[in-house]
Amino acid sequence: MPGLTMETARQLLATTTTEDHLFEHAIGVSAAMGAMARHFGADEEYWKAVGYLHDYDYEQFPEEHLHHTAEPLREAGVDEESIRAILSHGWEFCTDVKPETDMEKSLFTGFGDMSQFRCDIQDKGDHYLLEAELPGFQKEDISLDLNGDTMVITARHNSEKEDKGEGNYLRRERKYGSYSRSFNVSGINTEGIKAAYNNGILEVTLPKQAQVAPATRTIQIEG
């Protein structure tokens, strides 16, 4: 059984990473990998852990990304399957590890454009309205997850194309991947968040937390 857990992934990433945006990216990729694991009927916790740790050495070695990953993770006791999956997401860019498994292909195909779907946020007074452009997806392909003060929008895309001959398959192509963005929702009443998807646009209503006026009272003077 794979040994990497979310707890271990968080501990390891914290040893190499300090920048908030990289942690937010890790959370987003982790959520997206969890969605892909559910699709494939795989171990969701494990896939999420691999996704969270995929940029282990990026902050320290941005010009040598993934060149300082394998040995430190081995020394930390991370299994080879996890290490290979992490290395494979840089295939043809910074490693020669070709994605082969469903997990490796999911990590590789989806995250080159992690921040590319467009989002607009409008202040509507008592709430914010977030609109995300996600054309070509079905409602069932999209998920919203809350992790503390972070909300992650994940869209999973799967397609299959077959060219048939006389009774035989000549070619079958499959494409799949996940796209994810994370948002800080501090100051939001998370219990009241609502979402709707129509005509390629995801609308998320984010109600603001009610502002509580400071208590006032008169202090009695004794004596």
NORRA-V988504 format. One record per pair of residues at least 12 apart in sequence whose C-alpha atoms are under 10 Angstrom apart, sorted by sequence separation. I is the first residue (numbers start at 1). J is the second residue. D is the distance in Angstrom with one decimal. If there is no record, write none. Layout:
# NORRA-V988504
i: {I	I}
j: {J	J}
d: {D	D}
This chain:
# NORRA-V988504
i: {33	34	35	36	54	56	57	70	71	85	87	88	119	120	142	143	160	161	162	193	194	10	13	31	33	34	35	56	57	70	84	85	86	88	118	119	120	141	142	143	160	161	192	193	194	30	31	33	34	55	56	69	70	84	85	118	119	141	142	159	160	161	192	193	30	32	33	34	54	57	84	85	88	89	117	118	119	140	141	142	159	160	190	191	192	193	10	30	31	32	33	34	56	70	85	88	89	117	118	139	140	141	158	159	160	190	191	192	10	30	31	33	34	56	69	70	85	86	87	88	89	90	91	116	117	138	141	158	159	189	190	192	29	30	31	33	69	85	86	89	90	117	137	138	157	158	159	188	189	190	29	30	32	33	85	88	89	137	138	157	158	187	188	189	190	28	29	30	31	32	66	67	84	85	87	88	89	137	156	157	158	187	188	189	27	29	30	31	66	82	85	86	87	89	132	134	136	137	156	157	185	187	188	189	26	27	29	30	65	66	82	85	86	89	90	155	156	157	185	186	187	188	26	28	29	30	66	81	85	89	155	156	185	186	187	6	26	27	28	29	30	66	154	155	156	187	26	27	29	65	154	155	25	26	27	29	153	154	155	25	26	67	153	154	24	26	54	65	66	67	152	153	154	23	26	53	54	65	66	152	153	22	23	25	26	53	56	64	65	151	152	153	50	51	54	55	63	64	151	152	23	50	54	55	150	151	152	22	49	50	53	54	150	151	152	22	51	52	54	55	149	150	151	47	50	51	54	55	147	149	150	151	22	46	50	54	142	144	146	148	149	150	9	22	141	142	143	144	145	146	147	148	149	17	47	51	117	142	144	146	147	148	149	6	9	10	13	14	16	17	146	149	151	5	6	9	12	13	16	17	19	114	2	4	5	6	8	9	12	13	15	16	17	18	149	4	5	6	7	9	10	11	13	14	15	16	17	18	148	3	4	5	6	9	10	13	16	17	2	4	5	6	9	12	13	16	146	1	2	4	5	6	8	9	16	110	134	3	4	6	110	5	6	9	110	4	132	153	106	144	144	153	51	143	50	51	54	50	51	142	47	51	46	47	50	139	140	139	47	138	139	12	42	47	128	137	138	142	144	12	42	127	138	139	40	117	119	127	137	138	40	116	117	118	134	135	136	137	139	12	114	115	116	117	131	133	134	135	136	137	37	110	113	114	115	116	128	129	130	131	132	134	135	136	12	36	37	109	110	111	112	113	114	115	127	129	131	133	134	135	36	109	110	111	112	113	114	115	133	134	135	8	108	109	110	111	114	132	133	134	8	9	37	106	108	109	110	111	132	133	8	33	36	105	106	107	108	109	110	131	132	133	36	105	106	107	130	131	132	105	106	130	131	132	4	5	33	130	131	3	4	32	33	102	129	130	131	3	4	32	102	129	130	2	3	128	129	130	2	3	4	30	33	128	129	1	2	3	4	29	32	127	128	129	2	3	4	32	127	128	1	2	126	127	128	29	124	126	127	29	32	119	121	124	125	126	127	28	118	119	120	121	122	123	124	125	126	119	121	124	126	29	121	123	28	28	25	25	39	36	35	35	35	32	32	31	32	31	32	31	31	31	28	39	36	28	35	36	39	27	31	32	34	35	36	31	32	33	35	36	28	30	31	32	36	27	28	29	31	32	33	27	28	30	32	27	28	29	24	28	24	25	24	36	36	35	36	35	33	34	32	33	32	33	31	32	33	31	32	29	31	32	29	30	31	28	29	31	28	29	27	28	29	27	28	25	27	28	25	26	24	25	24	24	24	21}
j: {45	46	47	48	66	68	69	82	83	97	99	100	131	132	154	155	172	173	174	205	206	23	26	44	46	47	48	69	70	83	97	98	99	101	131	132	133	154	155	156	173	174	205	206	207	44	45	47	48	69	70	83	84	98	99	132	133	155	156	173	174	175	206	207	45	47	48	49	69	72	99	100	103	104	132	133	134	155	156	157	174	175	205	206	207	208	26	46	47	48	49	50	72	86	101	104	105	133	134	155	156	157	174	175	176	206	207	208	27	47	48	50	51	73	86	87	102	103	104	105	106	107	108	133	134	155	158	175	176	206	207	209	47	48	49	51	87	103	104	107	108	135	155	156	175	176	177	206	207	208	48	49	51	52	104	107	108	156	157	176	177	206	207	208	209	48	49	50	51	52	86	87	104	105	107	108	109	157	176	177	178	207	208	209	48	50	51	52	87	103	106	107	108	110	153	155	157	158	177	178	206	208	209	210	48	49	51	52	87	88	104	107	108	111	112	177	178	179	207	208	209	210	49	51	52	53	89	104	108	112	178	179	208	209	210	30	50	51	52	53	54	90	178	179	180	211	51	52	54	90	179	180	51	52	53	55	179	180	181	52	53	94	180	181	52	54	82	93	94	95	180	181	182	52	55	82	83	94	95	181	182	52	53	55	56	83	86	94	95	181	182	183	81	82	85	86	94	95	182	183	55	82	86	87	182	183	184	55	82	83	86	87	183	184	185	56	85	86	88	89	183	184	185	82	85	86	89	90	182	184	185	186	58	82	86	90	178	180	182	184	185	186	46	59	178	179	180	181	182	183	184	185	186	55	85	89	155	180	182	184	185	186	187	45	48	49	52	53	55	56	185	188	190	45	46	49	52	53	56	57	59	154	43	45	46	47	49	50	53	54	56	57	58	59	190	46	47	48	49	51	52	53	55	56	57	58	59	60	190	46	47	48	49	52	53	56	59	60	46	48	49	50	53	56	57	60	190	46	47	49	50	51	53	54	61	155	179	49	50	52	156	52	53	56	157	53	181	202	156	194	195	204	103	195	103	104	107	104	106	197	103	107	103	104	107	196	197	197	106	197	198	72	102	107	188	197	198	202	204	73	103	188	199	200	102	179	181	189	199	200	103	179	180	181	197	198	199	200	202	76	178	179	180	181	195	197	198	199	200	201	102	175	178	179	180	181	193	194	195	196	197	199	200	201	78	102	103	175	176	177	178	179	180	181	193	195	197	199	200	201	103	176	177	178	179	180	181	182	200	201	202	76	176	177	178	179	182	200	201	202	77	78	106	175	177	178	179	180	201	202	78	103	106	175	176	177	178	179	180	201	202	203	107	176	177	178	201	202	203	177	178	202	203	204	77	78	106	203	204	77	78	106	107	176	203	204	205	78	79	107	177	204	205	78	79	204	205	206	79	80	81	107	110	205	206	79	80	81	82	107	110	205	206	207	81	82	83	111	206	207	81	82	206	207	208	110	205	207	208	111	114	201	203	206	207	208	209	111	201	202	203	204	205	206	207	208	209	203	205	208	210	114	206	208	114	115	114	115	141	141	141	142	143	142	143	143	144	144	145	145	146	147	145	156	154	147	154	155	158	147	151	152	154	155	156	152	153	154	156	157	150	152	153	154	158	150	151	152	154	155	156	151	152	154	156	152	153	154	150	154	151	152	152	176	177	177	178	178	177	178	177	178	178	179	178	179	180	179	180	178	180	181	179	180	181	179	180	182	180	181	180	181	182	181	182	180	182	183	181	182	181	182	182	183	184	182}
d: {9.3	8.4	9.1	9.3	8.8	8.5	6.0	9.8	9.2	8.6	8.9	8.5	5.5	6.6	5.7	6.5	7.2	5.1	8.8	5.6	7.1	9.4	9.0	9.4	9.2	5.9	8.7	6.5	9.7	6.1	7.3	9.2	9.7	10.0	8.2	4.3	8.7	8.2	4.4	8.5	5.6	6.5	8.2	5.1	8.8	9.6	9.9	5.7	5.0	8.7	9.7	7.9	8.2	9.2	7.3	5.7	6.4	5.6	6.4	8.3	4.4	8.7	7.1	6.4	9.2	9.2	5.3	8.8	9.2	9.6	8.7	8.9	9.9	6.9	7.0	5.4	9.4	9.0	5.1	9.0	5.8	6.4	10.0	9.4	6.2	9.6	9.4	9.7	9.2	7.7	8.6	9.8	9.7	8.8	8.4	6.3	7.8	6.1	8.0	9.1	8.8	6.7	7.5	5.3	8.7	7.4	8.9	9.0	9.9	7.4	6.3	8.1	8.4	8.9	8.5	7.7	9.8	9.8	8.9	8.2	8.7	9.4	7.6	9.8	6.7	9.0	8.7	5.8	6.4	7.2	7.6	9.5	9.9	4.3	9.5	5.9	7.9	7.1	7.7	5.7	7.1	9.3	7.4	9.1	7.9	4.3	9.6	6.3	5.5	8.7	7.7	6.5	8.0	8.7	5.0	8.0	4.2	7.7	8.7	5.4	6.8	9.6	5.8	5.6	8.5	9.7	9.6	7.3	7.9	9.8	8.2	8.7	8.1	8.6	9.9	6.7	7.8	6.7	7.4	5.6	8.9	8.9	4.6	4.8	8.7	9.1	4.4	8.4	6.3	9.6	9.6	7.9	9.4	9.4	9.0	7.8	8.4	9.2	5.9	6.2	8.2	6.2	5.2	8.1	9.5	9.6	5.3	4.7	9.5	9.4	9.3	7.6	8.9	8.4	9.5	8.5	4.4	8.3	10.0	9.3	5.6	8.9	9.4	8.6	6.2	8.3	9.2	9.6	8.7	9.1	5.7	6.5	9.4	9.1	8.9	9.2	9.7	8.2	8.0	9.1	9.0	7.4	6.8	5.3	8.7	9.5	6.8	6.0	8.5	8.3	5.7	6.4	9.7	4.5	9.5	10.0	8.2	4.3	9.3	8.2	6.9	7.8	5.5	6.8	9.6	7.6	9.3	9.3	6.8	7.9	6.8	5.5	8.7	8.4	7.6	9.4	8.8	6.6	7.2	5.7	6.3	10.0	9.7	9.1	9.4	9.6	8.7	7.5	8.8	8.4	4.3	8.3	9.7	9.6	8.2	7.8	9.2	9.9	5.6	6.4	9.6	6.2	5.0	9.4	6.4	5.2	9.0	8.3	8.9	8.4	7.5	7.8	5.5	6.4	9.9	9.8	9.1	9.7	9.5	9.4	8.3	4.8	6.4	8.9	7.4	7.8	7.7	9.8	9.9	5.7	5.7	9.6	8.8	8.8	6.7	9.5	9.6	9.7	9.5	9.2	5.1	7.7	9.8	8.0	9.3	9.5	9.5	9.9	9.3	9.6	9.8	8.5	5.1	9.2	9.7	9.8	9.8	9.6	9.6	9.9	9.7	8.6	8.6	6.8	9.2	8.1	8.1	9.8	9.6	7.6	8.9	8.6	9.3	6.7	7.3	5.7	10.0	6.1	6.7	7.8	7.8	9.6	9.4	8.8	5.9	9.2	8.0	7.4	7.6	9.0	8.9	6.5	8.1	7.9	8.9	6.3	8.9	7.0	8.0	9.0	7.5	9.6	8.2	8.9	9.7	8.4	6.0	9.7	9.6	8.1	9.0	8.3	4.5	6.5	7.5	5.7	7.1	7.5	7.3	9.6	5.5	8.1	5.6	7.7	8.4	6.8	8.3	9.8	9.9	6.4	8.2	9.5	9.2	9.3	9.8	9.7	9.7	9.9	7.3	7.6	8.6	9.9	8.8	9.1	8.9	9.6	9.8	9.6	9.7	10.0	8.6	10.0	9.5	9.8	9.1	9.9	8.5	9.7	9.7	8.9	7.0	7.0	9.9	9.6	8.7	8.6	9.9	6.3	9.7	8.5	8.3	9.6	9.3	9.1	8.9	9.6	9.3	8.9	9.5	8.3	8.8	8.3	9.6	9.1	7.8	8.0	9.2	9.3	9.4	8.4	8.9	8.3	8.5	9.8	9.0	9.5	9.0	6.9	8.9	8.2	8.1	7.7	9.0	8.3	9.7	9.8	9.6	7.3	6.6	9.6	8.8	10.0	9.3	5.2	6.9	8.8	9.9	9.9	9.2	9.8	9.3	8.8	4.1	10.0	9.9	8.8	7.6	8.3	7.5	7.8	10.0	7.0	5.5	6.0	9.6	9.8	9.6	9.3	5.0	6.9	8.0	7.0	4.2	7.0	8.9	8.8	6.6	9.0	6.1	5.7	9.3	9.5	9.9	5.3	4.6	6.4	9.9	8.4	4.8	6.8	9.9	9.3	9.0	9.4	7.9	7.6	5.6	8.0	5.7	6.5	8.9	8.0	7.0	9.2	6.7	7.5	9.5	9.3	8.6	6.5	5.0	9.0	9.1	7.9	5.1	8.1	9.9	5.6	6.6	7.6	6.9	7.9	4.6	8.3	8.8	9.6	7.2	5.7	6.4	8.4	6.2	9.0	7.0	9.3	6.9	5.0	8.9	6.7	7.0	8.8	9.9	5.9	6.5	8.7	6.1	8.2	4.9	7.6	6.5	9.5	9.4	9.6	9.4	6.0	6.2	9.3	8.7	9.2	7.0	8.2	8.7	6.8	5.0	8.6	7.2	8.3	9.7	9.2	5.4	6.3	9.8	7.4	8.9	4.1	7.3	9.1	9.6	6.2	5.0	7.5	9.8	9.6	9.7	9.6	9.2	5.7	8.7	9.9	9.9	9.2	9.7	9.3	9.9	9.6	9.3	8.5	8.4	9.7	9.8	9.8	8.5	8.1	9.8	9.9	8.6	9.9	8.6	9.3	9.5	9.9	8.8	8.8	7.8	9.8	8.8	9.1	10.0	8.9	9.8	7.4	9.6	9.5	9.4	8.9	9.8	10.0	7.6	9.6	9.6	8.3	9.9	8.5	9.6	8.4	7.0	7.0	8.3	9.1	7.2	9.3	9.1	9.6	8.3	5.5	9.8	8.4	8.7	9.1	7.0	7.5	9.4	9.3	5.8	9.9	7.6	7.7	7.7	8.7	7.8	7.7	9.7	9.7	9.1	9.0	7.7	10.0	7.1	8.0	9.1	9.8	8.8	7.3	5.7	9.5	9.5	6.7	9.5	9.7	6.1	8.4	7.8	9.1	8.1	9.2	9.5	8.7	6.6	9.5	5.6	8.3	9.4	5.8	9.2	9.1	5.6	8.7	7.5	9.2	7.7	9.5	8.7	7.2	6.4	8.2	8.9	9.5}
